Amino acid sequence: MRHATVMDAVSQASSIKLNNRVYDMRANGVDIIRLSLGEAFFSLPVPSFDEFPADEIHHYSHSRGLPLLRDKLAHYYQGFSGTTVDPQREILVTAGSKMAVFMTLTAVLDPGDEVIIPEPLWVSYPAQVQLAGGTPVPVPWYVSAADLGAYVTPRTRAVVLNNPQNPSGRRLGAGELRTLHELADRHGLVVIADEAYHEFVPAGKRFVSAFEHDPEKRHTVVCNSMSKNYGISGWRIGYLIGQAGILTQIIKLQQHLVTCAPSILSYYLARHFESVLDITRPQIQRVVETRNRLAHLLARRGVSCLPGDSTFYLFASLGDSRLSSEEFAERLLAQHHVAVVPGTGYGASCGRYVRVSVGTESDERLLRGVSAMAALVEETARGPRRRGVSPTAVVPFTPRDAVGEA
């Protein structure tokens, strides 16, 4: 059967492909320490839908999203960003934030338009740009926001931002966001801000939304996820916020692709919006604290990470290891039964890193996993092994390991 040629240029999502392999290994009885999953496992009550009438939850709902859920999301977003959101015209609930990003790209790109994507990028951005008919323009992770203008051409149409960043956990500051908005104003660009991890910031730290420098939504579309922030990634509930005009175009895609977000889940989240957040927020803080303690632990073992203090990811350097990130991840999985994601999926400048997720395992298993990872870095180093630390030693995991971004 003939397939579209655009599919030849699109690869599988590297993180999902690896995790499918992990699922298969676990199904065959292999105990894998999963530092590769892009989600956090929270303790949540089993939902009951008995309170909802069947003629509501088993059928289509409004293609913009359930009105009560849009009202709750608009109030919630205004609460932490200070940006007024019209729930009738400026918000769209969809089947996960991936769909929100893809539909936004499809709505703004003409064939051949270019999209600037700072690295480390989320693995699906380049593929989604290609599927939308555009050309991804990745920018190495060490290029500052002030220098992104060098990548703008007459075909540049948009910039995609992940804030906080998967996989580094870095939050963009107000100054960086202001610089990016000024770039968008100068060149007529759309800023697509993926803020799916905005709840995953350390206590006392402030997340700055892209809308804070564009409250009129002149050129900004924000994509976000209830699934991720509520610890219910399998529910596939996301949303996007933007100017009424662009949402009028995006809703056409929603209607033709998925009709509406899952009705039964939308009703549940609308009714229990605040109570679910009350349950998940303390657990979010614990996983972020764990993330930052493990960053400090890895540093003590000589493994550095790209700067960041948010999300539940670490982007760990392979240092002096002679292995590529793919070779490293393969050997770690085969020899130690520890799964991490190779850095190459996050951009060409990231081949010397691996993504480590701390959201799915116990403290004891996390320690075993990162200790095995640090040991493999030392074992495969080009030069003599660093003295003073046994390659198989488990460094104690204590409260004094806490670390955060100033």
MOSUL-V665268 format. One record per backbone hydrogen bond with DSSP energy under -0.5 kcal/mol. NH is the residue of the N-H (numbers start at 0). CO is the residue of the C=O. E is the energy in kcal/mol with one decimal. If there is no record, write none. Layout:
nh: [NH & NH]
co: [CO & CO]
e: [E & E]
This chain:
nh: [6 & 7 & 8 & 8 & 9 & 10 & 16 & 17 & 18 & 19 & 20 & 21 & 22 & 23 & 24 & 25 & 26 & 27 & 28 & 29 & 31 & 32 & 33 & 34 & 34 & 38 & 40 & 41 & 43 & 51 & 55 & 56 & 57 & 58 & 64 & 69 & 70 & 71 & 72 & 73 & 74 & 75 & 76 & 77 & 78 & 79 & 80 & 81 & 86 & 88 & 89 & 91 & 92 & 93 & 95 & 99 & 100 & 101 & 102 & 103 & 104 & 105 & 106 & 107 & 108 & 111 & 112 & 113 & 114 & 115 & 116 & 117 & 118 & 119 & 120 & 124 & 126 & 127 & 128 & 129 & 130 & 131 & 132 & 133 & 134 & 136 & 138 & 142 & 146 & 147 & 149 & 150 & 151 & 155 & 156 & 157 & 158 & 159 & 160 & 160 & 162 & 162 & 163 & 164 & 166 & 168 & 176 & 177 & 178 & 179 & 180 & 181 & 182 & 183 & 184 & 185 & 186 & 187 & 188 & 189 & 190 & 191 & 191 & 192 & 192 & 193 & 193 & 194 & 194 & 197 & 199 & 200 & 204 & 208 & 211 & 212 & 213 & 216 & 220 & 221 & 222 & 223 & 225 & 226 & 228 & 229 & 230 & 231 & 234 & 235 & 237 & 238 & 239 & 240 & 241 & 246 & 247 & 248 & 249 & 250 & 251 & 252 & 252 & 253 & 254 & 255 & 256 & 257 & 258 & 259 & 263 & 265 & 266 & 267 & 268 & 269 & 270 & 271 & 272 & 275 & 276 & 277 & 278 & 279 & 280 & 281 & 282 & 283 & 284 & 285 & 286 & 287 & 288 & 289 & 290 & 291 & 292 & 293 & 294 & 295 & 296 & 297 & 298 & 299 & 300 & 301 & 302 & 303 & 305 & 308 & 309 & 310 & 312 & 313 & 315 & 315 & 316 & 317 & 320 & 321 & 324 & 327 & 328 & 329 & 330 & 331 & 332 & 333 & 334 & 335 & 335 & 336 & 337 & 338 & 339 & 340 & 342 & 344 & 345 & 346 & 349 & 350 & 352 & 353 & 354 & 355 & 356 & 357 & 365 & 366 & 367 & 368 & 369 & 370 & 371 & 372 & 373 & 374 & 375 & 376 & 377 & 378 & 379 & 380 & 381 & 388 & 392 & 394 & 397 & 400 & 401]
co: [3 & 4 & 4 & 5 & 6 & 8 & 12 & 13 & 14 & 15 & 16 & 17 & 18 & 19 & 20 & 21 & 22 & 23 & 25 & 24 & 29 & 336 & 31 & 32 & 338 & 36 & 358 & 39 & 41 & 48 & 52 & 52 & 53 & 55 & 61 & 65 & 66 & 67 & 68 & 69 & 70 & 71 & 72 & 73 & 74 & 75 & 76 & 77 & 84 & 85 & 85 & 239 & 63 & 237 & 93 & 95 & 96 & 97 & 98 & 99 & 100 & 101 & 102 & 103 & 104 & 132 & 109 & 154 & 134 & 157 & 136 & 159 & 138 & 345 & 345 & 121 & 122 & 123 & 124 & 125 & 126 & 127 & 129 & 128 & 112 & 114 & 116 & 139 & 143 & 144 & 146 & 147 & 148 & 152 & 113 & 113 & 189 & 115 & 158 & 191 & 160 & 193 & 169 & 169 & 164 & 164 & 172 & 173 & 174 & 175 & 176 & 177 & 178 & 179 & 180 & 181 & 182 & 183 & 183 & 156 & 218 & 158 & 189 & 190 & 220 & 160 & 191 & 192 & 222 & 194 & 196 & 198 & 201 & 206 & 208 & 209 & 210 & 213 & 190 & 240 & 192 & 238 & 236 & 236 & 224 & 225 & 227 & 226 & 231 & 232 & 93 & 223 & 91 & 221 & 89 & 242 & 243 & 244 & 245 & 246 & 248 & 248 & 249 & 249 & 250 & 251 & 252 & 253 & 253 & 257 & 56 & 261 & 262 & 263 & 264 & 265 & 266 & 267 & 269 & 271 & 272 & 273 & 274 & 275 & 276 & 277 & 278 & 279 & 280 & 281 & 282 & 283 & 284 & 285 & 286 & 287 & 288 & 289 & 290 & 291 & 292 & 293 & 294 & 295 & 296 & 298 & 297 & 301 & 314 & 168 & 168 & 199 & 309 & 355 & 313 & 353 & 303 & 351 & 317 & 379 & 350 & 323 & 324 & 325 & 326 & 327 & 328 & 329 & 330 & 330 & 331 & 332 & 331 & 32 & 337 & 354 & 352 & 341 & 342 & 343 & 346 & 347 & 349 & 315 & 340 & 313 & 34 & 311 & 361 & 362 & 363 & 364 & 365 & 366 & 367 & 368 & 369 & 370 & 371 & 372 & 373 & 374 & 375 & 377 & 319 & 385 & 389 & 392 & 395 & 397 & 398]
e: [-1.4 & -1.4 & -0.6 & -0.9 & -0.7 & -0.5 & -3.0 & -2.1 & -2.2 & -2.3 & -1.4 & -2.0 & -2.6 & -2.0 & -2.4 & -2.7 & -2.1 & -1.1 & -1.9 & -2.3 & -0.8 & -2.9 & -0.8 & -1.2 & -1.6 & -0.9 & -2.8 & -0.8 & -0.8 & -1.6 & -2.0 & -1.7 & -1.7 & -0.8 & -1.4 & -2.4 & -2.3 & -2.2 & -2.7 & -2.6 & -2.1 & -2.4 & -2.9 & -2.1 & -1.6 & -1.1 & -2.0 & -2.0 & -0.8 & -0.7 & -2.9 & -2.3 & -2.5 & -3.0 & -1.9 & -1.2 & -2.4 & -2.5 & -2.6 & -1.8 & -2.4 & -2.5 & -2.0 & -1.4 & -1.9 & -2.8 & -2.4 & -2.7 & -2.2 & -2.5 & -2.1 & -0.7 & -2.7 & -0.6 & -2.4 & -1.8 & -0.5 & -2.7 & -2.4 & -2.3 & -2.7 & -1.6 & -1.8 & -2.8 & -3.0 & -3.0 & -2.0 & -2.0 & -1.3 & -1.2 & -1.4 & -2.2 & -1.4 & -1.7 & -3.1 & -1.3 & -2.6 & -2.5 & -0.5 & -2.8 & -0.6 & -2.3 & -0.6 & -2.2 & -0.7 & -3.2 & -2.3 & -2.3 & -2.1 & -2.2 & -2.3 & -2.3 & -2.0 & -2.2 & -2.4 & -2.3 & -1.9 & -1.2 & -1.9 & -2.1 & -3.2 & -3.0 & -0.7 & -0.7 & -2.7 & -3.4 & -0.7 & -0.9 & -2.9 & -1.8 & -1.5 & -1.7 & -2.1 & -0.6 & -1.5 & -1.0 & -1.3 & -2.1 & -2.6 & -2.4 & -3.0 & -2.9 & -1.8 & -2.1 & -1.2 & -2.1 & -1.0 & -2.6 & -2.5 & -1.0 & -2.8 & -2.3 & -2.3 & -2.7 & -1.6 & -2.0 & -1.7 & -0.9 & -2.4 & -2.4 & -0.8 & -0.9 & -0.5 & -2.1 & -2.5 & -1.8 & -2.4 & -2.1 & -2.1 & -3.0 & -0.6 & -2.1 & -2.6 & -1.6 & -2.6 & -2.4 & -2.1 & -2.1 & -0.6 & -2.4 & -1.5 & -2.2 & -1.3 & -2.4 & -2.8 & -0.6 & -0.6 & -2.6 & -2.2 & -1.7 & -2.1 & -2.2 & -2.3 & -2.2 & -2.3 & -2.0 & -2.1 & -2.5 & -1.7 & -1.6 & -2.3 & -2.8 & -1.9 & -1.9 & -1.1 & -1.5 & -3.1 & -0.6 & -2.2 & -1.8 & -2.5 & -2.9 & -0.5 & -2.3 & -0.8 & -2.3 & -3.3 & -2.8 & -2.5 & -2.7 & -1.1 & -2.8 & -2.4 & -2.3 & -2.5 & -2.7 & -2.0 & -2.6 & -3.0 & -0.6 & -1.5 & -1.0 & -1.4 & -2.6 & -0.5 & -2.0 & -2.0 & -0.9 & -2.3 & -1.5 & -1.9 & -0.7 & -1.5 & -2.0 & -3.0 & -3.1 & -2.5 & -2.7 & -2.7 & -2.5 & -1.9 & -2.5 & -2.8 & -2.1 & -2.1 & -1.9 & -2.6 & -2.4 & -2.0 & -2.0 & -2.1 & -2.8 & -2.0 & -1.2 & -2.1 & -0.6 & -1.5 & -0.7 & -0.7 & -2.3 & -1.8]
